[in-house]
Amino acid sequence: MRKRYLLTLLLPLVLILASCATQVAVERLIPAKYSMADYRELTILAVKPYRFYLGESPPLIVRDLSGSAPFKVLSGYGAFFERELASHLDKELVRKINSRNYFTLVESSTQAYLDVEVKRMEAEEYIWAQKGEDEDGLEETLYNLQQKVRLEIGFKVIDAKSGSTIYSDTYQMRQEVSFLLDPEKGPTIYAPDLGPTLKSMGEKLLTELVDAIAPRWERISLSLMDNKPKVKSLEKAYTAVEEGRLMAAYDLFLGEYNRSGHLAAGYNAALILEALQNRDGAIELMERVYRGSASAKVKRQLDRMVRYKSEHLEAERQF
């Protein structure tokens, strides 16, 4: 128990200390899964809504699987919401595409069309019961509302000249929530509106879709290695990083590494080079630091640097 108590006290302290580490920001391009380099003039077709088969749309009154609920619950799925969702996604898709500054959107492209469809939408709701106790400790039946939703969005990139499909893919998401129902709100209870949930899911799926066809910039923060063993002269280097004077910090870290082989100095100098967009120099220096230390931490950063450089070059070829 004493060890667990000490761990409980130490964990927040560790998190605070980690968050106080000196950091540098690295920006890089992430390539799209599907290269649209030859199809950057694009026409976006209206998002097609999901069409329920006969008898497939969610019922107006939620099913009572308990068989004993003293009230009825009206569905959180609004009539004809599938059309409203498609219209919402249509606007969101154009907004997300424009935010990338990658495509030129035109009414009738000579290169490609983007055809997006809500391929599947499910909304399942039911009441279920469980035994519980009231404020007096007496047994009572508690009624719960279960809401399960599933959304699947697909896309096709169509060659404007040949009409053939260049790329296609689908993305899906599921979500499930449960609510305790208050019988005093009966005899009719309205289930929470599923519209905002489905719209939010659709927006996330569209982000995945746009990520798949348009390269994007990402900014990450990397923590510098601590000044261990402590070298007093390096304190100026850490201060320079915090003040945004990266070249000055680089010179100080590299000078110490060349002088003494201080691991943290070499490691930090390499990270700063990467932050300054000198990827080749950063990799070369981190390789040198790894050869001189065989540090697993250095190797992880070196592998990441190499991967990021490869991905960045691939993304540049998509422009």
N, C-alpha and C positions, 0 to 999 in steps of 0.2 A: 504494500500500500504506500509506504514511504517513497519507493522508487517511482511509482506511478504519479505521486503528488509532485515530485521534483521534475519529472518529465513534463507535466502539465504546466508548471511554472516556466520551464526553460524554453518550451516550444515558441511562445509568443516572442521571447527575447531573441531567439534565433531568427525568426521571421523579420523582426525589426532590424537586426544587424544586417541581414541579407539585403533588405531594401535600402540600406544606407550605403551599399557598396558603390564606388565610383564607376560610372558607366559611360560607354560611347555608343553612338547610334550608327547603325549600318543600314544603308538603303540598297535594295537590289530589285531586279526585275524577275518576276516569276512567269515562266512561259505558259501559254495556254495549252491545254491537252490537244486541241485540234488547231493546227496552223491555218489561219485565215489570211495569210500574207497576200494571196492572189485574189481575195474576195473582200476587200475592205470597203468597197462601195456596196451598201447593203440596203435592202428593202425589208422591213419587218411587217409581216402579215398579221392581221388581227388574231389575237389569242382565241383559239377555239374552246368553247365551254364543254364541260363533260355532259353527256346526254344519258340520263338514267333510262334503263330499260323499263318496260311496263311493270309496275309493282315493285320496283327496286328502290325508289326514292324513300327517304326516311318517313315513317308514319307520323301523323300529327300528334298522336298521344303515345307517350313512352310506354314500352312494355313493362308490366309489373311481374317480374320473375318470382317475387315473394308470394304473390297471390293473396296478400292480406293488407296491402296499403290502403289506409282509409281516405285516400285522396287520389287525384289523377295529376299527372305531370305532362305539360305540353312541351313538345320538342323544342330544342334550341336551334334547330335547323329551319331557317326561313324558306318559305315557298319561292321557288325559282332563284334561289341564291346562287346556283351555278352560273347564271348569266352575270350576276353582279360580280362574282369572283373573277370571271374571265375579263370583264371590263376593267376591274382594278389591276389585274396582272398585266393587262395590255399597257396601261399607263406606267406601271412600275418597270416593265421591261424596257421601254423607251428611255426612261430616266436612268436606269442602270447602265444601259449601253452608252448613252451620251456621256455619262460621268467618266468613262474610261478614255475619252478623247482618242479613240482608236479607229472607229468606223465613221464613214461618211454616210449618213442616212438619206436616202432619196426615195421618191414615190415609185419609181420604176427602174430598178437597177439593171444594168447590162451584165452584172457579174454574179450576184447571188441574192436569194431570198431566204429569210429566216422564218420558218413555220413552226409555231409553238402551239401545243395542245394540252389541255388538262385531260390526261388519259384515264385517270381513275380518281374517284372521290367517294369515300365511304364515311358515313356518320351513323354509328351504332350507339343507342342509348337504352338503358334499362334500369329498373329499380331492383335493389336487392336488400335483404334484411339481415340483421345480426342481433344477438342478445346483448343487452347492457344493463346498467343500473341507473336509476334516477337519483335525485339529490338525497332521497331518504333511504337509499340502499336497496330499494325494491327493484325486482327484475322488470325490464321493459324491452320492447322491440324497437330497434333503431333502423330507420330506413335510409338508404343511400342511393344516390343517383350516379350511375357510371356513364361516362361519355368517352367513346373511342372514335378517333377520326384518323383517316388515312388519305394522303394526297399524293398523286403521281403526275408529274409533268414531263412531257417528252418534246424533243425538238428535232427538226431536220433542217440542214442547210442545203438548199437546192440550187444547182447551177442554172443561171438565168438563160443560158444559151441552149443547153442540151435538155434541161428539165430533169436531169438525173440527180439523185441524192448523193451529196458529197460526204456529209457526216450526219449521224443521228445518235441520239442517246436519251436515256430517261433518268429521272431523279425522283425519289420518293421519300416520304417522311410519315411517321406515325406518332400519335400523341394520345395519352389516356389520362383522365382525371376522375376523381371521385369526390362527391359532395354529400355531406350529411343533410338530410331534408328535415325541415321543421313542420310537423303535422299541423301546428297552429296556424300556418299560412294557408291551409287548405280551405275549401275542398279542391281548389285548383291551384297548382303551383307551376310557375313558368321556369323551365330549365334555363341555365345560363346560355346566352347567345353564342353559337358556335362560329358565327361569322368572323369576329376578330381573330380567333384561333386559326381558322383556315386561311385567312388573308396573310397572317404572320408566317405560317408555314409556306405558303406560296411564294412570299417574298424571299425567304431563305433558299428555297429551291431555285428561284430565278438567279440568285447570287451564284449558286453552284454552276448554273447554266452559262452565265456570262463569264465566269472564271474559266470555263472550258473552251471558250472561243476568243477570248481577248487577254493578252498579257497584262499584268498589273504590277504596280510598285508595292513593295512591302518595306516597312521600316521596323527594325528590331533593335533592342537595347542589349548590349553585351557588357557584362561586369568585368572590370579589370581584376587581375590577380592581386591579392593583398601584398603589402610591402613586408614580406617575410623571406629570409631573415631581414630585419629592419635595417634599411640604409637611410640615414637622415637626409642626405642630399636628394633622395627621390621624393621627399615630401613636396618639393616644389613642382615636380612633374604631375603628381596627383592634383595639386591645386590648379595647375595650368589646364588640366582636362576639365575640371569643374567650372573653370572660367571660360571654356570654349576655345582656348589657345592650343589647338591640337598639334600644330607644327612644333611649337616650343616644347610641349610635353614629349613629343616623339623624339626630338633631339636629346632631351635629358634621359629618357628611358634607354634609347639606343646607345648613348655614350656610356652609361653605367654597364649595360650588357657587354659592350665591347671591352670595357675595362676589367670587369670582374666575372662575367658570365652569370650574373644574377638572373635566376630563372624568371621571376616576375617581371623584371625590366624588359627582357627580350620578348616575353609573351605579350606584355602590354604594348610594346612598340609595334608588334605585328598587328594587333587589333586596331591600333590607331591608323596604321597605313591602310587597312581595309576600310575604316570609316572615312578616310580621305579618298576613297575610290581607286586606290592603287592596289588592285587585287593581286597582280603578279608579284609585286614587291612584298606584299603581306604574306603570300604563300611561300615565297623564297625564304623570308626571314623566319617564319614559323617552322619550316622544314629544318632550318639551321638550329633553331632552339630545340626541336625534337631530337635531332641527332646528338646534341650535347647533353640531353637530359633523360631521354626515353620516358618522359612523363606521359601517363595515360590521359591526363587533362589536356596537354598540349596536342596529343594525337587526335583527340576528339575535335578540337577546334580546327586542326589542320584538315581533317576529313570534311568538316563542314564548309570550310573555305573553298576547298576544291569543288565540292558539290554546288555551292552557291555560284561560283564562277562559271561552271558548266551550264547551269540553268540560266544564268544571266545572258550568256552568249547565245543560247538557244532562243531566248525571248527576243533578243535584238534581231535575230534572223527573221522573226515574225513581223517585223516592221517594214 
